[in-house]
């Protein structure tokens, strides 16, 4: 189910109140960030990256309740242990919130490089266009490739060296050269079309 804008706004407002109120380092990524940094599109959930290893996952989840955010599965920590994702839900709106528990140097860099963006009445901490492109290039789904094309079209001043260096690292570590190859194909396509 796609989220209507008012419902999404309520979920994002409480998500930011939670992260700011509890001093949890984090940034919004995923479809919401892609819509802000690229062309607007519909989304089914909200995605964020947080740095919670030092705070403790249990404490993070417990603190979310005061902001109307609760686990959406009974085995939230078991799932998080396997995937490093907390499956949460904004209770009032019913919007699912997937919280990626950042643990890599890239995640720390993404959060440090993120910036506050005014979106209507909201102030949202969003990953940079470059870091979002990197995440989307690693995911490699058709929706992610479309998001990369949209972001590249909207940001002619992208730091391509930063993107290429990180994608080279991920391609090597994951033994997936296609990650970098796919990005270069998208870039060539965008340049040919004048995006």
Phi, psi and omega per residue, in radians:
X1 nan 2.288 3.107
X2 -1.407 2.631 -3.055
X3 -1.663 2.315 3.062
X4 -1.341 2.699 -3.019
X5 -0.995 -0.705 -3.118
X6 -1.172 -0.707 3.107
X7 -1.124 -0.765 3.119
X8 -1.069 -0.749 3.137
X9 -1.024 -0.757 3.139
X10 -1.090 -0.753 -3.141
X11 -1.145 -0.757 -3.140
X12 -1.141 -0.694 3.129
X13 -1.065 -0.805 -3.139
X14 -1.243 -0.594 3.067
X15 -1.054 -0.814 -3.141
X16 -1.193 -0.655 3.077
X17 -1.060 -0.704 3.118
X18 -1.119 -0.936 -3.098
X19 -1.070 -0.773 3.140
X20 -1.217 -0.784 -3.088
X21 -1.122 -0.563 -3.122
X22 -1.770 0.099 -3.134
X23 0.931 0.794 3.087
X24 -1.649 2.032 3.121
X25 -1.148 2.222 -3.128
X26 -2.990 3.008 3.132
X27 -2.664 2.637 3.086
X28 -1.425 2.387 3.121
X29 -2.303 -2.779 3.033
X30 1.229 -2.690 -3.053
X31 -1.091 -0.638 3.129
X32 -1.111 -0.849 3.132
X33 -1.113 -0.691 3.128
X34 -1.101 -0.627 3.120
X35 -1.212 -0.564 -3.137
X36 -1.384 -0.704 -3.081
X37 -1.530 -0.336 3.138
X38 -2.123 -2.367 3.086
X39 -1.618 2.413 3.131
X40 -0.993 2.436 3.079
X41 -2.590 2.855 3.112
X42 -1.365 2.717 3.107
X43 -2.470 2.799 -3.126
X44 -1.787 -0.254 -3.088
X45 -2.746 -3.110 3.078
X46 -2.056 2.369 3.114
X47 -2.079 2.435 3.075
X48 -2.470 2.640 2.985
X49 -1.895 2.268 3.052
X50 -2.228 2.775 3.060
X51 -1.887 1.762 -2.991
X52 -2.161 0.010 -3.089
X53 -1.051 -0.688 -3.137
X54 -1.294 -0.529 -3.124
X55 -1.362 -0.669 -3.074
X56 1.795 2.217 -3.057
X57 -1.071 -0.713 -3.108
X58 -1.111 -0.766 3.122
X59 -1.099 -0.678 3.116
X60 -1.076 -0.857 -3.121
X61 -1.124 -0.742 3.124
X62 -1.059 -0.700 -3.105
X63 -1.193 -0.447 -3.096
X64 -1.146 -0.490 -3.076
X65 -1.014 -0.635 -3.126
X66 -1.160 -0.242 -3.124
X67 -1.948 0.245 3.085
X68 1.336 0.468 -3.135
X69 -2.121 2.212 -3.042
X70 -2.352 2.782 3.049
X71 -1.064 2.513 3.102
X72 -1.814 0.062 3.031
X73 -2.370 2.663 -3.141
X74 -1.282 -0.456 -3.115
X75 -1.821 0.788 -3.042
X76 -0.993 -0.659 -3.095
X77 -1.395 -0.563 3.082
X78 -1.117 -0.779 3.110
X79 -1.122 -0.743 -3.128
X80 -1.125 -0.608 3.119
X81 -1.115 -0.656 -3.138
X82 -1.373 -0.613 -2.947
X83 -2.071 -0.243 -3.016
X84 1.064 0.627 3.067
X85 -2.292 2.232 3.016
X86 -1.616 2.136 3.109
X87 -1.594 1.803 -3.080
X88 -2.051 2.991 3.098
X89 -2.533 2.408 2.992
X90 -1.382 1.946 -2.946
X91 -1.072 -0.833 -3.052
X92 -1.102 -0.668 -3.071
X93 -1.705 -0.363 -3.056
X94 1.380 0.146 -3.130
X95 -1.336 2.231 3.073
X96 -1.281 2.428 3.101
X97 -2.183 2.021 3.078
X98 -1.696 2.033 -3.097
X99 -1.862 1.921 3.115
X100 -1.402 2.177 -3.109
X101 -1.520 1.605 -3.068
X102 -1.073 2.326 3.117
X103 -2.394 -0.199 -3.124
X104 -1.541 2.806 3.042
X105 -1.014 -0.642 3.115
X106 -1.058 -0.720 3.140
X107 -1.100 -0.748 3.117
X108 -1.118 -0.706 3.108
X109 -1.139 -0.745 3.133
X110 -1.007 -0.830 -3.135
X111 -1.147 -0.745 -3.133
X112 -1.119 -0.610 -3.097
X113 -1.472 -0.259 -3.079
X114 -1.099 2.829 -3.081
X115 -2.462 2.717 3.067
X116 -1.352 2.285 3.126
X117 -2.180 2.329 3.059
X118 -1.429 2.134 3.110
X119 -2.214 1.695 -3.033
X120 1.043 -2.247 -3.131
X121 -1.422 -0.084 -3.040
X122 -1.690 2.608 2.969
X123 -2.003 1.919 -3.052
X124 -1.982 2.376 3.029
X125 -1.519 2.031 -3.018
X126 -2.086 2.493 3.008
X127 -1.061 2.696 3.078
X128 -1.165 2.793 3.097
X129 -1.010 -0.726 -3.124
X130 -1.095 -0.810 -3.097
X131 -1.202 -0.585 3.075
X132 -1.173 -0.704 3.078
X133 -1.030 -0.753 3.139
X134 -1.058 -0.834 3.126
X135 -1.046 -0.754 -3.100
X136 -1.204 -0.640 3.126
X137 -1.144 -0.629 3.116
X138 -1.213 -0.676 -3.117
X139 -1.186 -0.712 2.979
X140 1.144 0.226 3.098
X141 -1.344 2.778 3.131
X142 -0.949 -0.704 3.128
X143 -1.108 -0.663 3.131
X144 -1.175 -0.702 3.116
X145 -1.121 -0.724 3.091
X146 -1.092 -0.675 3.101
X147 -1.131 -0.701 3.101
X148 -1.059 -0.801 3.129
X149 -1.025 -0.723 -3.140
X150 -1.147 -0.753 -3.133
X151 -1.172 -0.761 3.117
X152 -1.054 -0.699 -3.140
X153 -1.134 -0.588 -3.074
X154 -1.555 -0.292 -3.061
X155 -2.216 1.504 -3.122
X156 -1.252 -0.246 -3.096
X157 -1.804 0.433 3.133
X158 -0.963 2.501 3.054
X159 -1.425 1.519 -3.072
X160 -1.148 -0.525 3.096
X161 -1.095 -0.760 3.112
X162 -1.056 -0.844 -3.126
X163 -1.070 -0.854 -3.097
X164 -1.104 -0.712 3.134
X165 -1.081 -0.784 -3.134
X166 -1.200 -0.718 3.127
X167 -1.143 -0.613 3.075
X168 -1.083 -0.748 3.126
X169 -1.103 -0.857 -3.131
X170 -1.130 -0.699 3.120
X171 -1.036 -0.706 -3.132
X172 -1.227 -0.873 -3.097
X173 -1.089 -0.728 -3.103
X174 -1.504 -0.077 -3.075
X175 0.934 0.840 -3.125
X176 -2.332 1.355 -3.129
X177 -1.048 -0.367 -3.136
X178 -1.109 -0.385 3.098
X179 -1.042 -0.894 -3.139
X180 -1.219 -0.707 -3.140
X181 -1.061 -0.777 -3.138
X182 -1.060 -0.738 3.136
X183 -1.083 -0.774 -3.129
X184 -1.111 -0.623 3.081
X185 -1.128 -0.764 3.114
X186 -1.057 -0.787 -3.129
X187 -1.058 -0.787 3.114
X188 -1.084 -0.749 3.125
X189 -1.061 -0.765 3.141
X190 -1.127 -0.698 -3.136
X191 -1.188 -0.680 3.122
X192 -1.137 -0.670 -3.091
X193 -1.433 -0.129 3.129
X194 1.415 0.225 3.115
X195 -1.242 nan nan
